[in-house]
Amino acid sequence: MKKILFAGHDLKFARIIMDRLASRPGFEIKTDEWSGHNAHDEEHSQSCLEWADVIVCEWGLGNAVWYSQHKKPHQQLIVRMHLQERDTIYPHSFNMENIDKIIAISPYVYEEFYRTFNFPREKMTMIYNVVDTEKVDGPKTEDAKYHLGIIGICPQRKRLDLAVDMLDKLWHQDNRYKLFVKGKMPQEYSWLWNKEEEREYYEAIFNRIEKAPWKDAVIFEGFGDISEWLSKVGIILSTSDFESFHLSPSEGMASGAYPIILNWDGSDTIYPKEYLLSDVEEAVARILALNSKETDAELQASLKEYVKQHFGAEKVANQWEELIVNVAEPVLS
């Protein structure tokens, strides 16, 4: 039985991987959940360290620094990095001799970390983020084709303003269009709301919505069942200035929603180029053209298949299992 420890402050992106591995013979999973980037119960972490055969640090932050400094010779250490780490001090403090593999979640992120930290390429690999395709694959509501969806609007770089621009232009063409916004509001993040620039940005958007003739066409919803929410969304938006992977478009595609991605750096290494658009005007034109025709069942099927083949839970779990086995039992040349 291989004992695998997942350690980090935010394990939401790793849950599916953990669950899939736990369901397979030969793997036992335990977690060390940190309270912050560099805050943890050291006594609990030490206990987890004594237990583990393989340690997976989810995010390369203080967790990866601590485990790279405390890992035992018989153990293997894998660090999965997203993009946030690029702008932190933590990777400079890794004990690279004790890290067996660094996973980047996209080709762009892989190259960014190599460029920024000059990690040894032989210790680096790329495995895409994972999507629970079965969970979100369900029937759409009749009016979903007129419903735009955006998941997560914080911080400012998520560019809610561009999603609102799209709705404005579309609604004046056809008032059946709506914008569904899922996730926490900016006021719920004290660190964000206390920043004057961020607060003013959101206040301006909320004021614009309140004064618009389409104000009732913007529906804010908190956390909840993503599959139920996606059932009413036919167009999924990715309007960010930059992302590491951005799970939202892939989750939307897996539900049969058409992705509108405003071509942030690295998006072309994850998503097909036909879904990458240059600006709001091109996005609006694409949506109007798409909805001028009958719902295309073949297109929806191709969207779902793309996600399944690239980011599906079974495929990604197989890649993780292969990596863990090869790291734990390296092939001798």
C-alpha positions as CSV (number, residue, x, y, z in Angstrom):
1,M,0.0,0.0,0.0
2,K,1.5,3.4,-1.1
3,K,0.8,6.1,1.5
4,I,0.3,9.4,-0.3
5,L,0.1,12.7,1.6
6,F,-1.5,15.8,0.0
7,A,-0.3,19.0,1.8
8,G,-1.4,22.6,1.2
9,H,-3.6,25.5,2.2
10,D,-6.1,25.0,-0.6
11,L,-6.8,21.5,-1.8
12,K,-9.9,22.2,-3.9
13,F,-8.2,21.6,-7.2
14,A,-6.7,18.4,-5.9
15,R,-9.9,16.8,-4.5
16,I,-10.8,14.9,-7.6
17,I,-7.3,13.5,-8.0
18,M,-7.2,12.5,-4.3
19,D,-10.6,10.8,-4.6
20,R,-9.7,9.0,-7.8
21,L,-6.4,7.7,-6.3
22,A,-8.1,6.7,-3.1
23,S,-10.6,4.6,-5.0
24,R,-7.8,2.6,-6.7
25,P,-6.0,-0.4,-5.2
26,G,-2.6,0.2,-3.7
27,F,-3.1,3.8,-2.6
28,E,-4.0,5.3,0.8
29,I,-4.5,9.1,1.0
30,K,-4.1,11.5,3.9
31,T,-4.1,15.3,4.0
32,D,-2.2,18.0,5.8
33,E,-4.3,21.1,5.4
34,W,-2.5,24.3,6.1
35,S,-4.2,27.5,7.4
36,G,-2.3,29.8,5.1
37,H,0.6,30.0,2.6
38,N,3.1,29.6,5.3
39,A,1.0,28.7,8.4
40,H,0.3,25.2,9.7
41,D,0.2,23.0,12.7
42,E,3.8,21.8,12.7
43,E,3.1,19.0,15.1
44,H,0.4,17.6,12.7
45,S,2.7,18.1,9.7
46,Q,5.4,16.2,11.5
47,S,3.0,13.3,12.2
48,C,1.9,13.3,8.5
49,L,5.6,13.3,7.5
50,E,6.3,10.2,9.6
51,W,3.3,8.4,7.9
52,A,3.9,9.2,4.2
53,D,5.7,7.3,1.4
54,V,4.9,10.0,-1.2
55,I,4.3,13.7,-0.4
56,V,2.4,15.9,-2.8
57,C,2.5,19.6,-2.1
58,E,-0.5,21.3,-3.7
59,W,0.9,24.8,-4.6
60,G,4.5,25.6,-4.3
61,L,4.4,27.9,-1.3
62,G,5.5,27.5,2.4
63,N,4.2,23.9,2.4
64,A,6.7,23.0,-0.3
65,V,9.5,24.8,1.5
66,W,8.8,23.0,4.7
67,Y,8.5,19.5,3.2
68,S,11.5,20.0,1.0
69,Q,13.5,20.8,4.1
70,H,12.1,17.9,6.2
71,K,11.6,15.1,3.7
72,K,13.2,11.8,4.7
73,P,15.6,10.0,2.3
74,H,13.2,7.1,1.6
75,Q,10.3,9.4,0.7
76,Q,9.4,11.1,-2.6
77,L,8.2,14.7,-2.9
78,I,6.1,16.0,-5.7
79,V,5.2,19.8,-5.9
80,R,2.3,20.9,-8.1
81,M,2.4,24.5,-9.0
82,H,-0.2,26.8,-10.6
83,L,1.0,30.3,-11.4
84,Q,0.5,32.4,-8.2
85,E,3.8,31.0,-6.9
86,R,5.8,32.8,-9.7
87,D,5.3,36.1,-7.8
88,T,6.2,34.8,-4.4
89,I,9.5,34.2,-2.5
90,Y,8.8,30.6,-1.7
91,P,10.2,28.8,-4.7
92,H,13.6,30.4,-4.0
93,S,13.7,28.6,-0.7
94,F,12.9,25.1,-2.0
95,N,15.5,22.4,-1.3
96,M,15.6,21.2,-4.9
97,E,17.7,18.2,-4.0
98,N,14.7,16.8,-2.0
99,I,12.1,17.5,-4.7
100,D,11.6,14.6,-7.1
101,K,9.1,16.2,-9.5
102,I,7.5,19.6,-10.1
103,I,4.2,19.5,-11.9
104,A,3.0,22.5,-13.9
105,I,-0.7,22.6,-14.8
106,S,-0.2,23.9,-18.4
107,P,2.7,24.2,-20.9
108,Y,2.7,28.0,-20.5
109,V,3.0,27.7,-16.7
110,Y,5.8,25.1,-17.2
111,E,7.8,27.5,-19.2
112,E,7.1,30.4,-16.8
113,F,8.5,28.5,-13.9
114,Y,11.5,27.3,-15.8
115,R,12.2,30.9,-16.9
116,T,11.6,32.4,-13.5
117,F,13.3,29.9,-11.2
118,N,15.4,27.8,-13.6
119,F,14.2,24.5,-12.1
120,P,16.0,21.5,-13.6
121,R,13.9,20.4,-16.6
122,E,14.5,16.7,-15.7
123,K,12.6,17.4,-12.5
124,M,9.7,19.1,-14.3
125,T,6.6,17.8,-16.0
126,M,3.2,19.0,-17.1
127,I,-0.2,17.5,-16.2
128,Y,-3.3,19.5,-16.9
129,N,-5.8,20.4,-14.2
130,V,-8.7,18.0,-13.8
131,V,-12.4,18.3,-14.6
132,D,-15.2,16.0,-13.2
133,T,-16.9,15.7,-16.6
134,E,-19.6,13.3,-15.4
135,K,-20.7,15.7,-12.6
136,V,-21.4,18.6,-14.9
137,D,-22.7,16.8,-18.0
138,G,-26.5,17.2,-17.8
139,P,-29.4,18.6,-19.9
140,K,-29.6,22.3,-20.6
141,T,-32.6,24.5,-19.9
142,E,-34.5,25.7,-23.0
143,D,-33.2,29.3,-22.8
144,A,-29.6,28.4,-21.9
145,K,-28.3,29.6,-25.3
146,Y,-29.1,33.2,-24.2
147,H,-27.4,32.8,-20.8
148,L,-23.8,33.9,-20.3
149,G,-22.0,32.5,-17.3
150,I,-18.9,33.6,-15.4
151,I,-17.4,31.8,-12.5
152,G,-15.3,33.8,-10.0
153,I,-15.1,37.6,-10.4
154,C,-12.3,38.3,-7.9
155,P,-9.9,39.9,-8.0
156,Q,-10.1,42.7,-10.6
157,R,-8.0,40.8,-13.1
158,K,-11.0,38.5,-13.7
159,R,-12.5,41.4,-15.6
160,L,-16.2,41.3,-14.8
161,D,-16.4,44.6,-16.7
162,L,-15.7,42.8,-20.0
163,A,-18.5,40.3,-19.2
164,V,-20.8,43.2,-18.5
165,D,-19.8,44.9,-21.8
166,M,-20.8,41.7,-23.6
167,L,-24.1,41.6,-22.0
168,D,-24.8,45.2,-22.7
169,K,-24.2,44.8,-26.4
170,L,-26.1,41.5,-26.6
171,W,-29.1,42.7,-24.6
172,H,-29.6,45.6,-26.9
173,Q,-29.8,43.1,-29.8
174,D,-32.1,40.7,-27.9
175,N,-33.3,41.2,-24.3
176,R,-33.4,37.5,-23.7
177,Y,-29.7,37.6,-22.9
178,K,-28.7,37.3,-19.2
179,L,-25.4,37.2,-17.3
180,F,-25.1,34.7,-14.5
181,V,-22.3,35.4,-12.0
182,K,-21.2,32.6,-9.7
183,G,-18.9,32.9,-6.7
184,K,-18.1,35.1,-3.8
185,M,-18.7,38.9,-4.0
186,P,-15.7,41.2,-3.6
187,Q,-17.0,42.5,-0.3
188,E,-16.6,38.9,1.1
189,Y,-12.8,39.2,0.7
190,S,-11.5,41.7,3.3
191,W,-8.0,41.7,1.9
192,L,-9.5,42.7,-1.5
193,W,-12.2,45.2,-0.3
194,N,-9.6,47.0,1.8
195,K,-7.6,47.8,-1.4
196,E,-8.9,51.2,-2.7
197,E,-8.2,50.4,-6.4
198,E,-10.1,47.0,-6.2
199,R,-13.0,48.5,-4.2
200,E,-13.4,51.4,-6.6
201,Y,-13.4,49.1,-9.6
202,Y,-16.2,46.9,-8.3
203,E,-18.2,49.9,-7.0
204,A,-18.1,51.4,-10.5
205,I,-19.4,48.2,-12.1
206,F,-22.2,47.7,-9.5
207,N,-23.2,51.3,-10.1
208,R,-23.2,50.8,-13.8
209,I,-25.4,47.7,-13.5
210,E,-27.8,49.4,-11.1
211,K,-28.4,52.2,-13.6
212,A,-28.6,50.0,-16.7
213,P,-31.9,49.0,-18.4
214,W,-30.6,45.4,-18.3
215,K,-29.9,45.5,-14.5
216,D,-32.3,42.6,-13.9
217,A,-30.4,40.5,-16.5
218,V,-27.4,40.3,-14.2
219,I,-27.9,37.5,-11.6
220,F,-25.4,37.1,-8.8
221,E,-25.3,33.7,-7.2
222,G,-23.0,32.4,-4.4
223,F,-21.3,29.1,-4.0
224,G,-23.4,26.0,-4.7
225,D,-23.9,23.1,-7.0
226,I,-21.9,23.9,-10.1
227,S,-23.7,21.3,-12.2
228,E,-27.1,22.8,-11.5
229,W,-25.8,26.3,-12.2
230,L,-24.3,25.2,-15.5
231,S,-27.6,23.6,-16.7
232,K,-28.9,27.1,-17.4
233,V,-25.6,28.5,-18.9
234,G,-25.1,28.1,-22.7
235,I,-22.1,30.5,-23.0
236,I,-19.2,30.2,-20.5
237,L,-16.9,33.2,-20.3
238,S,-13.2,33.6,-19.6
239,T,-12.4,37.3,-19.6
240,S,-9.4,37.4,-17.4
241,D,-6.2,39.4,-18.0
242,F,-4.2,36.3,-17.1
243,E,-4.8,32.8,-15.8
244,S,-2.7,29.7,-15.1
245,F,-5.3,27.3,-16.5
246,H,-8.8,28.6,-15.7
247,L,-11.0,25.7,-14.9
248,S,-14.3,27.6,-15.7
249,P,-14.1,27.2,-19.5
250,S,-13.4,23.5,-19.3
251,E,-16.2,22.9,-16.8
252,G,-18.5,24.9,-19.0
253,M,-17.5,22.9,-22.1
254,A,-18.0,19.6,-20.2
255,S,-21.6,20.7,-19.6
256,G,-22.0,21.6,-23.3
257,A,-21.6,25.4,-22.9
258,Y,-19.8,27.2,-25.7
259,P,-16.5,28.8,-24.4
260,I,-15.7,32.5,-25.0
261,I,-12.1,33.0,-24.1
262,L,-10.4,36.4,-24.4
263,N,-7.0,35.0,-25.4
264,W,-5.0,35.5,-22.2
265,D,-1.3,34.4,-22.3
266,G,-1.1,30.6,-22.4
267,S,-4.8,30.0,-23.3
268,D,-3.6,28.6,-26.7
269,T,-1.7,25.8,-24.9
270,I,-4.9,24.6,-23.2
271,Y,-7.9,25.4,-25.4
272,P,-8.6,25.1,-29.2
273,K,-7.8,28.3,-31.1
274,E,-11.4,28.6,-32.5
275,Y,-12.6,29.5,-29.0
276,L,-9.9,32.2,-28.4
277,L,-11.2,35.7,-29.3
278,S,-9.4,39.0,-29.3
279,D,-11.9,41.4,-27.8
280,V,-15.5,42.0,-26.7
281,E,-16.7,42.9,-30.2
282,E,-15.4,39.6,-31.6
283,A,-16.9,37.7,-28.7
284,V,-20.4,39.4,-29.2
285,A,-20.3,38.7,-33.0
286,R,-19.4,35.0,-32.2
287,I,-22.3,34.6,-29.8
288,L,-24.8,36.3,-32.1
289,A,-23.7,34.1,-35.0
290,L,-23.8,31.0,-32.8
291,N,-27.4,31.7,-31.7
292,S,-28.6,32.6,-35.2
293,K,-28.7,28.9,-35.8
294,E,-30.4,26.0,-34.1
295,T,-28.7,24.4,-31.1
296,D,-25.9,22.2,-32.5
297,A,-25.9,18.9,-30.7
298,E,-22.8,17.8,-32.6
299,L,-20.9,20.9,-31.4
300,Q,-22.0,20.3,-27.8
301,A,-20.8,16.7,-28.1
302,S,-17.4,17.8,-29.4
303,L,-17.0,20.3,-26.6
304,K,-17.6,17.6,-24.0
305,E,-15.3,15.2,-25.7
306,Y,-12.4,17.7,-25.9
307,V,-12.6,18.1,-22.1
308,K,-12.9,14.4,-21.4
309,Q,-9.9,13.6,-23.6
310,H,-7.7,16.4,-22.2
311,F,-8.8,17.1,-18.6
312,G,-11.1,14.2,-17.7
313,A,-10.7,12.7,-14.3
314,E,-9.9,9.2,-15.5
315,K,-7.2,10.4,-17.9
316,V,-5.6,12.8,-15.4
317,A,-5.7,10.2,-12.6
318,N,-3.9,7.7,-14.8
319,Q,-1.2,10.3,-15.4
320,W,-0.9,10.9,-11.7
321,E,-0.7,7.2,-10.9
322,E,2.0,6.7,-13.5
323,L,4.0,9.6,-12.2
324,I,3.7,8.5,-8.6
325,V,4.7,4.9,-9.4
326,N,7.6,6.1,-11.5
327,V,8.9,8.5,-8.9
328,A,8.5,5.9,-6.1
329,E,10.1,3.2,-8.2
330,P,12.3,4.9,-10.8
331,V,13.2,2.9,-13.9
332,L,16.9,2.1,-13.9
333,S,18.7,2.7,-17.2
